[in-house]
Amino acid sequence: MKYKIIDKKDFPNKLKQIKNPPDKLYAIGNIDLLKQDAFAIVGTRKISEYGIKNCKSFTKEFVLRNIPVVSGMALGTDSIAHKAALEYEGKTIAVLGSGFNHIFPEENTNLFHNIVNSNGLVITEFEENTKPLKENFPRRNRIITAISEGVLVIEAAYRSGTSITARNAKEQGKKVFAIPGRLDNYLGVGVNKLIKEGAILTTSIDDIIQSFPQFMNKKRIIIKENKSYMNKKCKKIYNSIFQKEKTLDELLIENNLDFTSLIEIISKLELEKYIYQDMDGKYKIT
C-alpha cells in the first residue's frame, strides 16, 4: 500500500505541542481522523477474560458516540480494541512501532488491512524499512497519547509498557482513566497502582464522557440487532450452551479453539446479551 508523508507543520496541534514530536509521520488511510477528538485504549498483551470483556464494552461505547479509538496494534488489548471498533463499524487509529514494510506483529497483517479498508488510519514515525526494535515502542506510545484526548487503561502488570504510556499521557497533560483490576490477578496490579497514583477509577463510560465537554454533546446512536452477527463459530458455542450450561473449561474441551479465540467469542455473545455467566462460573442462555 502507498503511504502519505505528513510533515510536522501539518500535524494536529495536540501532536505539535508535545515535548518531543516526531519529525514526520507516514500514514495509510483516512488522515482526517487526526483532526478528530479520539480516545486511546491501552493495556497488556496478555489480557484476561475480564479485560477482554471490558475492552470490548468500552470500545463499543466510544464507537456509538462516533469517537475514534486509538491504540498500538499490538497483541492483546490493542488488537481487541481495534477489532471491536471495526466490528461496530467505528473508526480506529493504529500507531506502529515499525515501518510499513515490517508490520508487527505479523499476525496482525490482516488487521492492518482491515483498519485501512474500513476508512481507519495507520501511522508511524518510522521509515518503511524500520524493523520493530524494542526501543521503538516507548516512542510509539507518546504518539498514541498525543493524538488522543485521554487514555483508558484496561489491564496492566506492575512496571509494564502500559505504565510508560500512562506516564506519557500525564506528562502531556492528558487524563488517565483505569478500570479497577482484579485482586486475584497479577494483571490488576498495574492498573490499581495507577489509580493510587491519580488515574481516574473508571467503571462506566460516563466516568470518561463527563470529563470532556466535547464528548458530552455526542449522542449515543442506537444500533439495530444484526441477526447475521451470529457467525458459524458463535453459533456453535451458543448452541453448545443452549444444550447444556457449561464452564469455560468445558467449552475449551468441547470445541477445537484456542483460549483467546474462545474468550473473544464468549465476550461477543455476552456483550450482545445472548449468554451470561452465573455465580458458579457457568455460561447460560439469556
ChimeraX attribute file (.defattr): number of C-alpha atoms within 10 A of each C-alpha:
attribute: neighborCount
match mode: 1-to-1
recipient: residues
	/A:1	8
	/A:2	8
	/A:3	14
	/A:4	12
	/A:5	14
	/A:6	16
	/A:7	12
	/A:8	15
	/A:9	10
	/A:10	12
	/A:11	19
	/A:12	15
	/A:13	14
	/A:14	17
	/A:15	22
	/A:16	17
	/A:17	12
	/A:18	18
	/A:19	10
	/A:20	11
	/A:21	18
	/A:22	19
	/A:23	13
	/A:24	17
	/A:25	20
	/A:26	20
	/A:27	20
	/A:28	23
	/A:29	21
	/A:30	18
	/A:31	17
	/A:32	11
	/A:33	18
	/A:34	19
	/A:35	12
	/A:36	15
	/A:37	16
	/A:38	23
	/A:39	23
	/A:40	26
	/A:41	26
	/A:42	32
	/A:43	32
	/A:44	23
	/A:45	18
	/A:46	15
	/A:47	22
	/A:48	18
	/A:49	16
	/A:50	15
	/A:51	25
	/A:52	22
	/A:53	20
	/A:54	21
	/A:55	27
	/A:56	23
	/A:57	20
	/A:58	21
	/A:59	28
	/A:60	24
	/A:61	18
	/A:62	22
	/A:63	22
	/A:64	20
	/A:65	18
	/A:66	20
	/A:67	22
	/A:68	25
	/A:69	29
	/A:70	30
	/A:71	29
	/A:72	28
	/A:73	27
	/A:74	24
	/A:75	17
	/A:76	18
	/A:77	29
	/A:78	25
	/A:79	20
	/A:80	25
	/A:81	29
	/A:82	31
	/A:83	20
	/A:84	24
	/A:85	28
	/A:86	22
	/A:87	14
	/A:88	15
	/A:89	15
	/A:90	23
	/A:91	26
	/A:92	30
	/A:93	31
	/A:94	26
	/A:95	23
	/A:96	29
	/A:97	29
	/A:98	25
	/A:99	19
	/A:100	24
	/A:101	12
	/A:102	16
	/A:103	21
	/A:104	20
	/A:105	14
	/A:106	11
	/A:107	11
	/A:108	15
	/A:109	13
	/A:110	10
	/A:111	17
	/A:112	22
	/A:113	16
	/A:114	15
	/A:115	23
	/A:116	19
	/A:117	13
	/A:118	15
	/A:119	19
	/A:120	26
	/A:121	25
	/A:122	25
	/A:123	28
	/A:124	23
	/A:125	24
	/A:126	21
	/A:127	14
	/A:128	15
	/A:129	12
	/A:130	16
	/A:131	17
	/A:132	17
	/A:133	9
	/A:134	10
	/A:135	9
	/A:136	16
	/A:137	19
	/A:138	16
	/A:139	18
	/A:140	22
	/A:141	24
	/A:142	25
	/A:143	27
	/A:144	28
	/A:145	33
	/A:146	24
	/A:147	26
	/A:148	25
	/A:149	19
	/A:150	26
	/A:151	28
	/A:152	23
	/A:153	28
	/A:154	30
	/A:155	32
	/A:156	29
	/A:157	23
	/A:158	16
	/A:159	11
	/A:160	13
	/A:161	18
	/A:162	23
	/A:163	21
	/A:164	15
	/A:165	25
	/A:166	28
	/A:167	18
	/A:168	22
	/A:169	23
	/A:170	17
	/A:171	14
	/A:172	18
	/A:173	14
	/A:174	17
	/A:175	21
	/A:176	26
	/A:177	24
	/A:178	27
	/A:179	23
	/A:180	21
	/A:181	22
	/A:182	15
	/A:183	10
	/A:184	8
	/A:185	12
	/A:186	14
	/A:187	23
	/A:188	21
	/A:189	19
	/A:190	25
	/A:191	29
	/A:192	22
	/A:193	19
	/A:194	23
	/A:195	18
	/A:196	11
	/A:197	9
	/A:198	13
	/A:199	21
	/A:200	19
	/A:201	19
	/A:202	18
	/A:203	14
	/A:204	13
	/A:205	14
	/A:206	11
	/A:207	13
	/A:208	22
	/A:209	16
	/A:210	11
	/A:211	12
	/A:212	13
	/A:213	9
	/A:214	11
	/A:215	17
	/A:216	14
	/A:217	10
	/A:218	13
	/A:219	10
	/A:220	13
	/A:221	11
	/A:222	8
	/A:223	8
	/A:224	6
	/A:225	8
	/A:226	8
	/A:227	7
	/A:228	7
	/A:229	13
	/A:230	15
	/A:231	10
	/A:232	10
	/A:233	14
	/A:234	17
	/A:235	15
	/A:236	13
	/A:237	18
	/A:238	20
	/A:239	12
	/A:240	16
	/A:241	18
	/A:242	16
	/A:243	10
	/A:244	11
	/A:245	17
	/A:246	18
	/A:247	15
	/A:248	16
	/A:249	11
	/A:250	11
	/A:251	19
	/A:252	17
	/A:253	10
	/A:254	12
	/A:255	13
	/A:256	10
	/A:257	13
	/A:258	10
	/A:259	13
	/A:260	15
	/A:261	13
	/A:262	20
	/A:263	19
	/A:264	18
	/A:265	18
	/A:266	24
	/A:267	22
	/A:268	21
	/A:269	21
	/A:270	19
	/A:271	16
	/A:272	13
	/A:273	11
	/A:274	14
	/A:275	20
	/A:276	18
	/A:277	17
	/A:278	11
	/A:279	7
	/A:280	7
	/A:281	13
	/A:282	16
	/A:283	22
	/A:284	20
	/A:285	17
	/A:286	11
